[in-house]
């Protein structure tokens, strides 16, 4: 799956490809593909620059794009569920924790930089994201909480791994381009996103 990040903080469109994990129960790529498939009918009447993630997905007449703060709150809820103190660690901490964990697991720093979209000639990763690697470090604790492989009560997602392009921040399956949206969503949706995803039958 090819992802296009259209409004990164560097103000440049970023594109990179992600592969599927061997275990479908833990694979975010398969989950994204499944969500794209099952939410296609909800996108019919939305603006062409709507976001990949949607709010009010339980009602086709109310489904709409989401604000960045809404996605941030979703991540924070999952962090709380993982036992992370969100008064100390915010959603952006995941970037540091995952980068540190990747290096701990034997990946080279140049490889982590490439995957994270950092310049291999800059020291941004080392200065701001790569935390001390020791068992008592807070970054290690966060990484272990976020990336622990807990498969209890998991749901198998049956979806093919056919390559597709998804624009995060705009319409799925669309050419990369700058876009803005006027749609605003403030209330938190009343249904669990993952519950909706696993319970909704695929489009015919």
N, C-alpha and C positions, 0 to 999 in steps of 0.2 A: 504494500500500500504506500502511495506517495502522498506526503503531507505538504501543504503549502501554508506557511504562517505569513499572513498578509500584513499584519500590523505589529511586528516585533518592535522592541524599544529602540533598535538601531534604525528604524524607519526604512528597512529594506525587506523585500519579500525573501523568505528563507524556505528552501525546499529540501526535504530529505526523505529517504525511503526506509520503512520499517518492515521487518519480517515477522512472521508468526512464530510464537513459541510452540515447542513440542506438546506441552500440556494445554489443551483448549480451555480448561477450566480457569487457567491463570493468564490467558493471552489477551492483552488489551487491544491488539490489532484485530483479532476475530470479533471482539465485542464491538469495536467501532464499525466494522463492516456489517455486523448484524443490525446495529442501530441505524445505519444508513439505509439498509434494506427495509427495515420495518417502519421507518419514519417517512418513507418517500411520499406516501399519500398525504401526510401532514404538511408537506412543503408545497403542494400544488398551488395554493393561493397566497403564498408568502412572497415578499419582495425578492428580487434576484440576488440581493446582497445579504440575505438572511444568514445567520450563523449555523454552524454544523450542529451545535447543541441547541436544544429547544426547551422552552418552558410550557407548562400546561399541556403536556403531551397526552393526557387522558381525555381531552376534548378536542376533536379536530377543528372545531370552530374557534377555539381560543389559542391553539398552538402558535407560538411566536418565538422570535429570536431572544437570546438571553444576553444580559449585561455581563461584563467581566467580573463584577463583584458577586454575581450569582454563582458563577463557576468557582470563584474563590471560596465562597461559603460552602459549596458542595465538598470541596477538597478538605476544608477545615472540619466538617462533620466526620469525614472518613478518618482524619487524623485523630480526632477524639475517640472514635471507635477503636482505633489501634492503640489507645492508651497514651497518646502524646499530649503533653500539656500545651494547649494552643494559646495560653496566655504568654508563653515564652517563645514558642515556635509557630511561625506563620506558614501558610502554604508554600511560600517561596523557599522555605527551609528544605523542602524535598529536593530541590535542585542541588543543594550542597550535599545532602545526605546520600543521594543516589550516585553522585559523582565520586564521593569518598568510598562508597561501597564498591563501585566498579573498579577502582584502583586496588582496594583491599582484595578483590577477587582475582587479581592478576592481570587486569587490563592495563595497557601502557597509557601513560599520560597523553601522548599524541593521539591515540585512538579515542580516548575519552573526550579530548578537545574536539575532534572531528565529529563525533556523535552528538556532542552538545552544541555544536555550531560556533565554537570559539576559534579564534585565529591561532594557528599553531606557532605563530611568531610572537604572540603576546603572552603575558603571564597572568591573565585574568583568572584562569582556573586556579592557579597556585595561590594567588593573593586573596581571592574572595570566596572561593568555593571549596577548595581542598582543605579539609580540617585535619588536625593531628590524628594519626592512625594509631589509636591505642584503645584497649578494651573499655576504659572508663570514660572515653571522650563522648560528649553529648551527640556528636554527629553519628558515631557508631551506633549509639542507642536508638537514635531516630531511624537510621537506615535499617537496623534489624527489625524495628517495629513495622516499618512500612513494607519492607521487602520479604518478610518472613513468609514461607510457603505453607499457608494453612489451607488445607483443602476440605475442611469439615463443611458439610452441608453445601457443597459446591454444585453448580448447575452446568451441565455440558452444553456448550453452544455449538449447534450444528450449522456451520456456514463455510462456504468454500473460501480458499485463500487466493482467489483470482485478483490480479493486480488492479488497482483502481486509484484514482486521484481524488483527494479530499482537501478542500480548502478550509482550514480552521480559521473561522472568523468571517467566512462568507459561505456561499452555496457549495454544496458537495458536487463533485464532478464538474468543475468549472475551471476555466483558464485563470492562472494567477494574475491578479490585478488589484490595485488599491481600491478599497470600497469603504463606505461609511453607512451607518444605518440610523434611522431616526426612531426605530421601535424601542420602547423602554419597558422593562419588566422589573417591577420592584418586589411584589409579594413572592414568597417562597412557594413553589408548587406543592400541592397537597398530596402527591403520590410519589412513592419511591421510584426514582428513575430506573434503577436496576430491576425492580419488581415489574415495572411496566415492560421493560425490554424482554424479560424472560417469560412473561405471561401473554404477550401479544402475538397472535398468529402471524406468520409471514404473509406479505401481500401476494395475491394470486397473479 
